[in-house]
């Protein structure tokens, strides 16, 4: 791998880590149980590619247990 390729890979990983940290700080902590007494598990598949994530916005209900599966399409 050329030096330029390593630099692009490292920049992508920094961006992905930063986006993940921002996402975690923006989401409020979920309570242990939902108001109905049942906790729902929501699994979301996130696809990452250079400078973009799909889906761009993730919305869940308060009380849901969220499991993110993150995969990379290009690196």
Backbone as XML, in Angstrom:
<?xml version="1.0"?>
<chain id="A" units="angstrom">
  <residue number="1" name="UNK">
    <atom name="N" x="0.841" y="-1.167" z="0.000"/>
    <atom name="CA" x="0.000" y="0.000" z="0.000"/>
    <atom name="C" x="0.896" y="1.244" z="0.000"/>
  </residue>
  <residue number="2" name="UNK">
    <atom name="N" x="0.547" y="2.211" z="-0.812"/>
    <atom name="CA" x="1.342" y="3.418" z="-0.876"/>
    <atom name="C" x="1.064" y="4.319" z="0.325"/>
  </residue>
  <residue number="3" name="UNK">
    <atom name="N" x="1.983" y="5.213" z="0.563"/>
    <atom name="CA" x="1.843" y="6.126" z="1.696"/>
    <atom name="C" x="0.539" y="6.932" z="1.596"/>
  </residue>
  <residue number="4" name="UNK">
    <atom name="N" x="0.179" y="7.337" z="0.389"/>
    <atom name="CA" x="-1.044" y="8.108" z="0.193"/>
    <atom name="C" x="-2.273" y="7.284" z="0.591"/>
  </residue>
  <residue number="5" name="UNK">
    <atom name="N" x="-2.258" y="5.993" z="0.268"/>
    <atom name="CA" x="-3.373" y="5.114" z="0.639"/>
    <atom name="C" x="-3.487" y="4.981" z="2.150"/>
  </residue>
  <residue number="6" name="UNK">
    <atom name="N" x="-2.369" y="4.847" z="2.829"/>
    <atom name="CA" x="-2.392" y="4.749" z="4.286"/>
    <atom name="C" x="-2.946" y="6.024" z="4.902"/>
  </residue>
  <residue number="7" name="UNK">
    <atom name="N" x="-2.559" y="7.149" z="4.336"/>
    <atom name="CA" x="-3.034" y="8.428" z="4.864"/>
    <atom name="C" x="-4.546" y="8.549" z="4.698"/>
  </residue>
  <residue number="8" name="UNK">
    <atom name="N" x="-5.072" y="8.148" z="3.538"/>
    <atom name="CA" x="-6.521" y="8.203" z="3.316"/>
    <atom name="C" x="-7.254" y="7.246" z="4.253"/>
  </residue>
  <residue number="9" name="UNK">
    <atom name="N" x="-6.697" y="6.059" z="4.443"/>
    <atom name="CA" x="-7.317" y="5.089" z="5.355"/>
    <atom name="C" x="-7.336" y="5.648" z="6.782"/>
  </residue>
  <residue number="10" name="UNK">
    <atom name="N" x="-6.231" y="6.218" z="7.227"/>
    <atom name="CA" x="-6.146" y="6.773" z="8.575"/>
    <atom name="C" x="-7.127" y="7.930" z="8.739"/>
  </residue>
  <residue number="11" name="UNK">
    <atom name="N" x="-7.243" y="8.799" z="7.741"/>
    <atom name="CA" x="-8.191" y="9.904" z="7.809"/>
    <atom name="C" x="-9.620" y="9.389" z="7.882"/>
  </residue>
  <residue number="12" name="UNK">
    <atom name="N" x="-9.921" y="8.344" z="7.110"/>
    <atom name="CA" x="-11.263" y="7.775" z="7.154"/>
    <atom name="C" x="-11.570" y="7.195" z="8.539"/>
  </residue>
  <residue number="13" name="UNK">
    <atom name="N" x="-10.622" y="6.478" z="9.120"/>
    <atom name="CA" x="-10.836" y="5.890" z="10.435"/>
    <atom name="C" x="-11.030" y="6.974" z="11.493"/>
  </residue>
  <residue number="14" name="UNK">
    <atom name="N" x="-10.276" y="8.067" z="11.407"/>
    <atom name="CA" x="-10.467" y="9.179" z="12.343"/>
    <atom name="C" x="-11.849" y="9.790" z="12.183"/>
  </residue>
  <residue number="15" name="UNK">
    <atom name="N" x="-12.282" y="9.972" z="10.943"/>
    <atom name="CA" x="-13.606" y="10.524" z="10.697"/>
    <atom name="C" x="-14.690" y="9.583" z="11.222"/>
  </residue>
  <residue number="16" name="UNK">
    <atom name="N" x="-14.555" y="8.295" z="10.962"/>
    <atom name="CA" x="-15.549" y="7.324" z="11.428"/>
    <atom name="C" x="-15.606" y="7.297" z="12.952"/>
  </residue>
  <residue number="17" name="UNK">
    <atom name="N" x="-14.454" y="7.320" z="13.609"/>
    <atom name="CA" x="-14.431" y="7.316" z="15.073"/>
    <atom name="C" x="-15.050" y="8.593" z="15.615"/>
  </residue>
  <residue number="18" name="UNK">
    <atom name="N" x="-14.754" y="9.716" z="15.003"/>
    <atom name="CA" x="-15.333" y="10.986" z="15.440"/>
    <atom name="C" x="-16.838" y="11.008" z="15.267"/>
  </residue>
  <residue number="19" name="UNK">
    <atom name="N" x="-17.328" y="10.514" z="14.136"/>
    <atom name="CA" x="-18.770" y="10.469" z="13.897"/>
    <atom name="C" x="-19.455" y="9.548" z="14.903"/>
  </residue>
  <residue number="20" name="UNK">
    <atom name="N" x="-18.822" y="8.448" z="15.223"/>
    <atom name="CA" x="-19.396" y="7.524" z="16.197"/>
    <atom name="C" x="-19.480" y="8.168" z="17.583"/>
  </residue>
  <residue number="21" name="UNK">
    <atom name="N" x="-18.442" y="8.892" z="17.981"/>
    <atom name="CA" x="-18.443" y="9.566" z="19.286"/>
    <atom name="C" x="-19.524" y="10.641" z="19.312"/>
  </residue>
  <residue number="22" name="UNK">
    <atom name="N" x="-19.666" y="11.401" z="18.232"/>
    <atom name="CA" x="-20.712" y="12.429" z="18.169"/>
    <atom name="C" x="-22.082" y="11.783" z="18.261"/>
  </residue>
  <residue number="23" name="UNK">
    <atom name="N" x="-22.282" y="10.691" z="17.557"/>
    <atom name="CA" x="-23.566" y="9.987" z="17.606"/>
    <atom name="C" x="-23.880" y="9.526" z="19.019"/>
  </residue>
  <residue number="24" name="UNK">
    <atom name="N" x="-22.895" y="8.979" z="19.712"/>
    <atom name="CA" x="-23.120" y="8.519" z="21.085"/>
    <atom name="C" x="-23.431" y="9.656" z="22.033"/>
  </residue>
  <residue number="25" name="UNK">
    <atom name="N" x="-22.818" y="10.817" z="21.835"/>
    <atom name="CA" x="-23.074" y="11.939" z="22.738"/>
    <atom name="C" x="-24.414" y="12.595" z="22.470"/>
  </residue>
  <residue number="26" name="UNK">
    <atom name="N" x="-24.925" y="12.497" z="21.238"/>
    <atom name="CA" x="-26.205" y="13.111" z="20.914"/>
    <atom name="C" x="-27.397" y="12.266" z="21.347"/>
  </residue>
  <residue number="27" name="UNK">
    <atom name="N" x="-27.207" y="10.960" z="21.436"/>
    <atom name="CA" x="-28.307" y="10.089" z="21.842"/>
    <atom name="C" x="-28.445" y="10.098" z="23.356"/>
  </residue>
  <residue number="28" name="UNK">
    <atom name="N" x="-29.637" y="10.352" z="23.868"/>
    <atom name="CA" x="-29.813" y="10.299" z="25.326"/>
    <atom name="C" x="-29.738" y="8.852" z="25.806"/>
  </residue>
  <residue number="29" name="UNK">
    <atom name="N" x="-29.287" y="8.648" z="27.040"/>
    <atom name="CA" x="-29.228" y="7.275" z="27.543"/>
    <atom name="C" x="-30.633" y="6.681" z="27.658"/>
  </residue>
  <residue number="30" name="UNK">
    <atom name="N" x="-30.753" y="5.452" z="27.261"/>
    <atom name="CA" x="-32.047" y="4.776" z="27.306"/>
    <atom name="C" x="-32.303" y="4.248" z="28.706"/>
  </residue>
  <residue number="31" name="UNK">
    <atom name="N" x="-33.527" y="4.398" z="29.207"/>
    <atom name="CA" x="-33.839" y="3.819" z="30.510"/>
    <atom name="C" x="-33.828" y="2.295" z="30.440"/>
  </residue>
  <residue number="32" name="UNK">
    <atom name="N" x="-33.764" y="1.664" z="31.594"/>
    <atom name="CA" x="-33.672" y="0.207" z="31.651"/>
    <atom name="C" x="-34.903" y="-0.464" z="31.045"/>
  </residue>
  <residue number="33" name="UNK">
    <atom name="N" x="-36.087" y="0.114" z="31.243"/>
    <atom name="CA" x="-37.315" y="-0.475" z="30.709"/>
    <atom name="C" x="-38.186" y="0.624" z="30.120"/>
  </residue>
  <residue number="34" name="UNK">
    <atom name="N" x="-38.916" y="0.282" z="29.102"/>
    <atom name="CA" x="-39.847" y="1.227" z="28.491"/>
    <atom name="C" x="-41.055" y="1.417" z="29.401"/>
  </residue>
  <residue number="35" name="UNK">
    <atom name="N" x="-41.864" y="2.407" z="29.095"/>
    <atom name="CA" x="-43.033" y="2.717" z="29.920"/>
    <atom name="C" x="-44.024" y="1.552" z="29.940"/>
  </residue>
  <residue number="36" name="UNK">
    <atom name="N" x="-44.060" y="0.746" z="28.883"/>
    <atom name="CA" x="-44.994" y="-0.382" z="28.832"/>
    <atom name="C" x="-44.479" y="-1.585" z="29.615"/>
  </residue>
  <residue number="37" name="UNK">
    <atom name="N" x="-43.239" y="-1.514" z="30.084"/>
    <atom name="CA" x="-42.683" y="-2.622" z="30.841"/>
    <atom name="C" x="-41.933" y="-3.614" z="29.970"/>
  </residue>
  <residue number="38" name="UNK">
    <atom name="N" x="-41.995" y="-3.439" z="28.656"/>
    <atom name="CA" x="-41.271" y="-4.320" z="27.752"/>
    <atom name="C" x="-40.208" y="-3.514" z="27.030"/>
  </residue>
  <residue number="39" name="UNK">
    <atom name="N" x="-39.022" y="-4.069" z="27.002"/>
    <atom name="CA" x="-37.926" y="-3.394" z="26.317"/>
    <atom name="C" x="-37.809" y="-3.957" z="24.910"/>
  </residue>
  <residue number="40" name="UNK">
    <atom name="N" x="-37.829" y="-3.086" z="23.924"/>
    <atom name="CA" x="-37.756" y="-3.501" z="22.526"/>
    <atom name="C" x="-36.319" y="-3.351" z="22.050"/>
  </residue>
  <residue number="41" name="UNK">
    <atom name="N" x="-35.833" y="-4.353" z="21.317"/>
    <atom name="CA" x="-34.489" y="-4.304" z="20.769"/>
    <atom name="C" x="-34.596" y="-3.874" z="19.311"/>
  </residue>
  <residue number="42" name="UNK">
    <atom name="N" x="-33.897" y="-2.786" z="18.979"/>
    <atom name="CA" x="-33.891" y="-2.268" z="17.613"/>
    <atom name="C" x="-32.485" y="-2.456" z="17.057"/>
  </residue>
  <residue number="43" name="UNK">
    <atom name="N" x="-32.370" y="-3.220" z="15.980"/>
    <atom name="CA" x="-31.074" y="-3.444" z="15.346"/>
    <atom name="C" x="-31.015" y="-2.610" z="14.079"/>
  </residue>
  <residue number="44" name="UNK">
    <atom name="N" x="-29.976" y="-1.770" z="13.986"/>
    <atom name="CA" x="-29.831" y="-0.868" z="12.856"/>
    <atom name="C" x="-28.521" y="-1.180" z="12.147"/>
  </residue>
  <residue number="45" name="UNK">
    <atom name="N" x="-28.605" y="-1.422" z="10.848"/>
    <atom name="CA" x="-27.418" y="-1.659" z="10.031"/>
    <atom name="C" x="-26.952" y="-0.331" z="9.455"/>
  </residue>
  <residue number="46" name="UNK">
    <atom name="N" x="-25.725" y="0.048" z="9.786"/>
    <atom name="CA" x="-25.142" y="1.289" z="9.287"/>
    <atom name="C" x="-24.025" y="0.920" z="8.323"/>
  </residue>
  <residue number="47" name="UNK">
    <atom name="N" x="-24.092" y="1.480" z="7.116"/>
    <atom name="CA" x="-23.053" y="1.243" z="6.125"/>
    <atom name="C" x="-22.210" y="2.506" z="6.017"/>
  </residue>
  <residue number="48" name="UNK">
    <atom name="N" x="-20.901" y="2.324" z="6.184"/>
    <atom name="CA" x="-19.972" y="3.449" z="6.097"/>
    <atom name="C" x="-19.178" y="3.338" z="4.812"/>
  </residue>
  <residue number="49" name="UNK">
    <atom name="N" x="-19.044" y="4.452" z="4.150"/>
    <atom name="CA" x="-18.133" y="4.540" z="3.024"/>
    <atom name="C" x="-17.484" y="5.912" z="3.113"/>
  </residue>
  <residue number="50" name="UNK">
    <atom name="N" x="-16.517" y="6.130" z="2.319"/>
    <atom name="CA" x="-15.706" y="7.319" z="2.457"/>
    <atom name="C" x="-16.570" y="8.577" z="2.569"/>
  </residue>
  <residue number="51" name="UNK">
    <atom name="N" x="-16.469" y="9.229" z="3.729"/>
    <atom name="CA" x="-17.122" y="10.505" z="4.052"/>
    <atom name="C" x="-18.636" y="10.421" z="4.152"/>
  </residue>
  <residue number="52" name="UNK">
    <atom name="N" x="-19.225" y="9.235" z="4.296"/>
    <atom name="CA" x="-20.679" y="9.150" z="4.380"/>
    <atom name="C" x="-21.113" y="7.929" z="5.181"/>
  </residue>
  <residue number="53" name="UNK">
    <atom name="N" x="-22.276" y="8.054" z="5.804"/>
    <atom name="CA" x="-22.896" y="6.953" z="6.523"/>
    <atom name="C" x="-24.329" y="6.819" z="6.047"/>
  </residue>
  <residue number="54" name="UNK">
    <atom name="N" x="-24.803" y="5.586" z="5.920"/>
    <atom name="CA" x="-26.184" y="5.323" z="5.525"/>
    <atom name="C" x="-26.809" y="4.418" z="6.563"/>
  </residue>
  <residue number="55" name="UNK">
    <atom name="N" x="-27.874" y="4.756" z="7.206"/>
    <atom name="CA" x="-28.659" y="5.971" z="7.056"/>
    <atom name="C" x="-27.970" y="7.165" z="7.712"/>
  </residue>
  <residue number="56" name="UNK">
    <atom name="N" x="-28.305" y="8.358" z="7.221"/>
    <atom name="CA" x="-27.702" y="9.577" z="7.745"/>
    <atom name="C" x="-28.279" y="9.976" z="9.089"/>
  </residue>
  <residue number="57" name="UNK">
    <atom name="N" x="-29.545" y="9.649" z="9.326"/>
    <atom name="CA" x="-30.226" y="9.983" z="10.581"/>
    <atom name="C" x="-30.843" y="8.711" z="11.147"/>
  </residue>
  <residue number="58" name="UNK">
    <atom name="N" x="-30.662" y="8.502" z="12.441"/>
    <atom name="CA" x="-31.237" y="7.338" z="13.112"/>
    <atom name="C" x="-32.177" y="7.835" z="14.196"/>
  </residue>
  <residue number="59" name="UNK">
    <atom name="N" x="-33.418" y="7.391" z="14.148"/>
    <atom name="CA" x="-34.389" y="7.771" z="15.170"/>
    <atom name="C" x="-34.935" y="6.508" z="15.829"/>
  </residue>
  <residue number="60" name="UNK">
    <atom name="N" x="-34.971" y="6.509" z="17.158"/>
    <atom name="CA" x="-35.515" y="5.392" z="17.922"/>
    <atom name="C" x="-36.416" y="5.947" z="19.009"/>
  </residue>
  <residue number="61" name="UNK">
    <atom name="N" x="-37.243" y="5.094" z="19.549"/>
    <atom name="CA" x="-38.118" y="5.488" z="20.647"/>
    <atom name="C" x="-37.367" y="5.409" z="21.965"/>
  </residue>
  <residue number="62" name="UNK">
    <atom name="N" x="-37.723" y="6.281" z="22.875"/>
    <atom name="CA" x="-37.106" y="6.251" z="24.191"/>
    <atom name="C" x="-37.443" y="4.916" z="24.860"/>
  </residue>
  <residue number="63" name="UNK">
    <atom name="N" x="-36.435" y="4.301" z="25.429"/>
    <atom name="CA" x="-36.618" y="3.024" z="26.088"/>
    <atom name="C" x="-36.189" y="1.832" z="25.250"/>
  </residue>
  <residue number="64" name="UNK">
    <atom name="N" x="-36.002" y="2.044" z="23.953"/>
    <atom name="CA" x="-35.550" y="0.961" z="23.087"/>
    <atom name="C" x="-34.082" y="0.661" z="23.338"/>
  </residue>
  <residue number="65" name="UNK">
    <atom name="N" x="-33.740" y="-0.599" z="23.261"/>
    <atom name="CA" x="-32.349" y="-1.009" z="23.301"/>
    <atom name="C" x="-31.859" y="-1.004" z="21.861"/>
  </residue>
  <residue number="66" name="UNK">
    <atom name="N" x="-30.795" y="-0.242" z="21.583"/>
    <atom name="CA" x="-30.338" y="-0.052" z="20.215"/>
    <atom name="C" x="-29.040" y="-0.811" z="20.001"/>
  </residue>
  <residue number="67" name="UNK">
    <atom name="N" x="-29.017" y="-1.588" z="18.933"/>
    <atom name="CA" x="-27.809" y="-2.321" z="18.555"/>
    <atom name="C" x="-27.417" y="-1.855" z="17.153"/>
  </residue>
  <residue number="68" name="UNK">
    <atom name="N" x="-26.231" y="-1.241" z="17.044"/>
    <atom name="CA" x="-25.739" y="-0.779" z="15.759"/>
    <atom name="C" x="-24.779" y="-1.798" z="15.172"/>
  </residue>
  <residue number="69" name="UNK">
    <atom name="N" x="-25.009" y="-2.176" z="13.926"/>
    <atom name="CA" x="-24.073" y="-3.036" z="13.181"/>
    <atom name="C" x="-23.456" y="-2.152" z="12.104"/>
  </residue>
  <residue number="70" name="UNK">
    <atom name="N" x="-22.176" y="-1.848" z="12.261"/>
    <atom name="CA" x="-21.507" y="-0.934" z="11.344"/>
    <atom name="C" x="-20.572" y="-1.727" z="10.435"/>
  </residue>
  <residue number="71" name="UNK">
    <atom name="N" x="-20.762" y="-1.548" z="9.139"/>
    <atom name="CA" x="-19.889" y="-2.193" z="8.161"/>
    <atom name="C" x="-19.361" y="-1.143" z="7.209"/>
  </residue>
  <residue number="72" name="UNK">
    <atom name="N" x="-18.175" y="-1.412" z="6.678"/>
    <atom name="CA" x="-17.547" y="-0.507" z="5.714"/>
    <atom name="C" x="-17.705" y="-1.067" z="4.320"/>
  </residue>
  <residue number="73" name="UNK">
    <atom name="N" x="-18.050" y="-0.216" z="3.378"/>
    <atom name="CA" x="-18.224" y="-0.653" z="2.002"/>
    <atom name="C" x="-16.959" y="-0.497" z="1.166"/>
  </residue>
  <residue number="74" name="UNK">
    <atom name="N" x="-16.018" y="0.358" z="1.603"/>
    <atom name="CA" x="-14.871" y="0.598" z="0.754"/>
    <atom name="C" x="-13.517" y="0.407" z="1.423"/>
  </residue>
  <residue number="75" name="UNK">
    <atom name="N" x="-13.430" y="0.395" z="2.712"/>
    <atom name="CA" x="-12.123" y="0.237" z="3.376"/>
    <atom name="C" x="-12.203" y="-0.919" z="4.349"/>
  </residue>
</chain>
